[in-house]
Amino acid sequence: MKLDLPKITASELQRLLSDGKITSLDLVRQYHDQILKHNDRLKAMISISPLPHLEKIAAKLDDERRRGVVRGGMHGIPFVVKDAMDTSSEFQLESTNGGWAFVGSQPRETATVVRMAVDAGLILMGKANLSQYGNWKASGMSGGWSARGGQTQSAYVRGGVVDDGIYGHSNPSGSSTGSAVAISAGFAPLSIGADFNGSLTNPATRAALFTIRTTPGIVSEHRGFPFSKNRDSVGPMAKTTDDLVKLLNVIVDLSHPEVPDQGYNTSFSRDWKDISFATIDPHHWHLPEAVQKPQPGALDQIIRETLAAYKKIASLAKRVVGPVDLISDETLDESMDDVLTTIKNDFSTLFEAYTGGLNSPKVKTLAGLINFNKQHREIELPDCSPKQDKLIQSLEDANSLTDAEYDRLDVKATVSAADDAIDKMLREHGVDVIIGPADSRLPDVVALASKLCALSVN
């Protein structure tokens, strides 16, 4: 059976598998062929699993199914994972986070989230390209670009990325870029990415997908490339909310106190009339011209369609209020600067802890990484992305804060976005959800709030 890979969902595939109309062996062959056919242009995948390896895993899972052993609702379904997640040698894939310094590094452990997925019967098709080091290499770096993977292209944009800003309308956004493009291009029906401030929600929105930036900690970040000490989030992407929840339930830590005992599909409401919403003003909440150059009619269309979505939701929901005043630009700027100060304080130490889990690291310290990039300037610092100022600033500011200074900045930023913004709006207006354009600074607010999650819908 020939499948329409860009359209078919994981749940539809599972029904075909259960009915015996297709096998996982068929799936990996079709998805692998799709990757080889289109990835040279899209550059969504940075490492592709060898077909014989995939066929061996798929055949084993098919045999289990024939014997009546089905590991769960995702048994035999292909997925991809952001190249920020380590995989050990058994997967026959590199783990580089987009940098040449990590080629051949051989992680000793596989990231917990990947291990949980494959133990549940999912099949890893490969690693997805990304904004290098989670967009913590250089200011002004294009979304979805890495030295090793090149510039990821949207499956929906003719002509590819042009010079319209680092998150311009032609850009697939980042940093979990390949995780989104891979699904929209039919390389897999599911993916896993990671997020600090929009790295899941923005690429998913531009690829017409669903994602959730989970509350930090409910999905393990173990053996993921580090970005921050307490604000990193790992989450799924999918074409439907049903698939999104099913994959989330596979990778979530069910022992976490904030996770429902039986997972998320047992507790969410399917009735719009149960939910109240607050909206934010799309005339104000959009990306600044510094990162997204204006295109004729584009912003007007975004505003118009956002307001139309609000109107549609108002006809379905229990109640809709707004627009509400969530947080001032000045407070948001100040709080983000505070958090970035803590990240620069932590990054060098987190980096060394990460490289300590590699069998054959070319670099072990942040200083070593910076020097490697200088020594390999032609591939790591090309004309299209010649800077590494974020790495340099992180080295200069490493461990520069006292514990008291660190706590003050961290708590102040969290309170500004959680207690004084999101929680305040939910409480004052008696609503359950705050909605607004993903292509805005709303993901910054969620990142600062830390304890909360964000859902991106297509």
QUIZITA-V504847 format. One record per residue. N is the residue number from 1. PHI is phi in radians with two decimals (* if undefined). Layout:
N;PHI, N;PHI
This chain:
1;*, 2;-1.51, 3;-1.75, 4;-1.52, 5;-1.09, 6;-1.15, 7;-1.83, 8;-1.21, 9;-1.72, 10;-1.12, 11;-1.14, 12;-1.13, 13;-1.10, 14;-1.11, 15;-1.15, 16;-1.10, 17;-1.13, 18;-1.13, 19;-1.47, 20;1.28, 21;-1.50, 22;-2.73, 23;-2.08, 24;-1.13, 25;-1.09, 26;-1.05, 27;-1.08, 28;-1.13, 29;-1.18, 30;-1.22, 31;-1.18, 32;-1.10, 33;-1.11, 34;-1.10, 35;-1.09, 36;-1.11, 37;-1.29, 38;-2.10, 39;-1.26, 40;-1.02, 41;-1.53, 42;-1.39, 43;0.93, 44;-1.38, 45;-1.83, 46;-1.77, 47;-2.50, 48;-2.00, 49;-1.12, 50;-1.07, 51;-1.02, 52;-1.03, 53;-1.13, 54;-1.11, 55;-1.11, 56;-1.12, 57;-1.16, 58;-1.08, 59;-1.08, 60;-1.13, 61;-1.19, 62;-1.11, 63;-1.12, 64;-1.02, 65;-1.09, 66;-1.08, 67;-1.54, 68;1.45, 69;-1.79, 70;-2.02, 71;-1.25, 72;2.82, 73;-1.23, 74;-1.93, 75;-1.04, 76;1.43, 77;-1.69, 78;-1.28, 79;-2.64, 80;-2.19, 81;-2.35, 82;-1.00, 83;-1.31, 84;-1.79, 85;-1.90, 86;-1.21, 87;-2.32, 88;-1.34, 89;-1.09, 90;-1.06, 91;-1.53, 92;1.01, 93;-2.30, 94;-1.35, 95;-2.20, 96;-2.23, 97;0.92, 98;1.55, 99;-1.96, 100;-1.17, 101;-1.11, 102;-1.86, 103;-1.11, 104;1.40, 105;-1.28, 106;0.94, 107;-1.04, 108;-1.31, 109;-2.16, 110;-1.57, 111;-0.94, 112;-0.96, 113;-1.13, 114;-1.22, 115;-1.07, 116;-1.10, 117;-1.15, 118;-1.24, 119;-1.14, 120;-1.46, 121;1.75, 122;-1.35, 123;-2.02, 124;-1.44, 125;-1.39, 126;2.70, 127;-1.80, 128;-1.62, 129;-1.16, 130;-2.85, 131;-1.25, 132;-0.93, 133;0.94, 134;1.08, 135;1.14, 136;-2.04, 137;-1.78, 138;-2.64, 139;-1.26, 140;1.31, 141;-1.39, 142;-1.10, 143;-1.05, 144;1.47, 145;-1.80, 146;-2.41, 147;-1.06, 148;-1.42, 149;-1.69, 150;1.37, 151;-1.60, 152;-1.15, 153;-1.93, 154;-1.24, 155;-1.27, 156;-1.91, 157;-1.96, 158;-1.20, 159;1.53, 160;1.39, 161;-1.21, 162;-2.08, 163;-1.42, 164;-2.20, 165;1.82, 166;-1.14, 167;-2.22, 168;-1.16, 169;-1.13, 170;-1.47, 171;-1.50, 172;-1.32, 173;1.24, 174;-2.64, 175;-1.71, 176;-1.48, 177;-1.16, 178;-1.10, 179;-1.07, 180;-1.43, 181;-1.09, 182;-1.03, 183;-1.21, 184;-1.12, 185;-1.56, 186;1.38, 187;-1.50, 188;-3.00, 189;-1.49, 190;-2.45, 191;-2.66, 192;-2.24, 193;-2.28, 194;-2.44, 195;-2.58, 196;-2.02, 197;-2.44, 198;1.77, 199;-1.20, 200;-1.69, 201;-1.17, 202;-1.22, 203;-1.08, 204;-1.12, 205;-1.04, 206;-1.29, 207;-1.79, 208;1.06, 209;-2.14, 210;-1.80, 211;-2.63, 212;-2.44, 213;-1.46, 214;-1.23, 215;-0.98, 216;-0.90, 217;1.87, 218;-1.41, 219;-2.07, 220;-1.09, 221;-1.80, 222;-1.06, 223;1.14, 224;-1.65, 225;-1.12, 226;-1.35, 227;-2.22, 228;-2.27, 229;-1.38, 230;-2.49, 231;-2.21, 232;-1.29, 233;-2.41, 234;-1.99, 235;-2.69, 236;-1.59, 237;-2.27, 238;-2.82, 239;-1.53, 240;-2.38, 241;-1.16, 242;-1.06, 243;-1.13, 244;-1.05, 245;-1.16, 246;-1.09, 247;-1.23, 248;-1.01, 249;-1.17, 250;-1.26, 251;-1.76, 252;-1.35, 253;-1.48, 254;-1.15, 255;-1.47, 256;-1.17, 257;-1.10, 258;-1.62, 259;-1.75, 260;-0.97, 261;-0.95, 262;-1.81, 263;1.63, 264;-1.42, 265;-1.31, 266;-1.69, 267;-2.22, 268;-1.50, 269;-1.50, 270;-1.79, 271;-1.92, 272;-1.01, 273;-1.18, 274;-1.56, 275;-2.13, 276;-1.92, 277;-2.17, 278;-2.03, 279;-1.91, 280;-2.01, 281;-1.36, 282;-1.21, 283;-1.13, 284;-1.80, 285;-1.55, 286;-2.63, 287;-1.20, 288;-1.28, 289;-1.08, 290;-1.11, 291;-2.03, 292;-2.47, 293;-1.14, 294;-1.07, 295;-2.12, 296;-0.93, 297;1.42, 298;-1.18, 299;-1.13, 300;-1.05, 301;-1.15, 302;-1.05, 303;-1.09, 304;-1.06, 305;-1.30, 306;-1.14, 307;-1.13, 308;-1.14, 309;-1.14, 310;-1.01, 311;-1.12, 312;-1.11, 313;-1.09, 314;-1.07, 315;-1.35, 316;-1.92, 317;-1.43, 318;-1.09, 319;-2.88, 320;-2.30, 321;-2.16, 322;2.33, 323;-1.31, 324;-1.80, 325;-1.57, 326;-1.30, 327;-2.80, 328;-1.37, 329;-1.04, 330;-1.14, 331;-1.15, 332;-1.11, 333;-1.07, 334;-1.10, 335;-1.19, 336;-1.15, 337;-1.06, 338;-1.08, 339;-1.18, 340;-1.10, 341;-1.10, 342;-1.20, 343;-1.16, 344;-1.11, 345;-1.13, 346;-1.61, 347;-1.03, 348;-1.05, 349;-1.17, 350;-1.11, 351;-1.09, 352;-1.14, 353;-1.13, 354;-1.15, 355;-1.14, 356;-1.14, 357;-1.68, 358;-1.83, 359;-1.31, 360;-2.35, 361;-1.29, 362;-1.30, 363;-2.28, 364;-2.07, 365;-2.23, 366;-1.12, 367;-1.05, 368;-1.13, 369;-1.15, 370;-1.06, 371;-1.16, 372;-1.03, 373;-1.10, 374;-1.14, 375;-1.24, 376;-2.09, 377;-0.99, 378;-1.12, 379;-1.89, 380;-1.70, 381;-2.27, 382;-1.23, 383;-1.02, 384;-1.32, 385;-2.72, 386;-1.56, 387;-1.88, 388;-2.50, 389;-1.14, 390;-1.18, 391;-1.16, 392;-1.11, 393;-1.10, 394;-1.17, 395;-1.21, 396;-1.13, 397;-1.75, 398;-1.04, 399;0.92, 400;-1.56, 401;-1.68, 402;-1.30, 403;-1.02, 404;-1.16, 405;-1.10, 406;-1.06, 407;-1.08, 408;-1.09, 409;-1.15, 410;-1.12, 411;-1.17, 412;-1.03, 413;-1.15, 414;-1.11, 415;-1.09, 416;-1.08, 417;-1.72, 418;-1.57, 419;-1.06, 420;-1.59, 421;-2.24, 422;-1.10, 423;-1.05, 424;-1.11, 425;-1.15, 426;-1.05, 427;-1.28, 428;-1.16, 429;-1.76, 430;1.08, 431;-2.03, 432;-1.76, 433;-2.45, 434;-1.91, 435;-2.14, 436;-3.01, 437;-1.14, 438;-1.22, 439;-1.36, 440;-2.78, 441;-1.60, 442;-1.01, 443;-1.06, 444;-1.10, 445;-1.10, 446;-1.12, 447;-1.08, 448;-1.18, 449;-1.14, 450;1.18, 451;-1.32, 452;-1.79, 453;-2.07, 454;-2.36, 455;-1.94, 456;-1.91, 457;-2.10, 458;-1.53
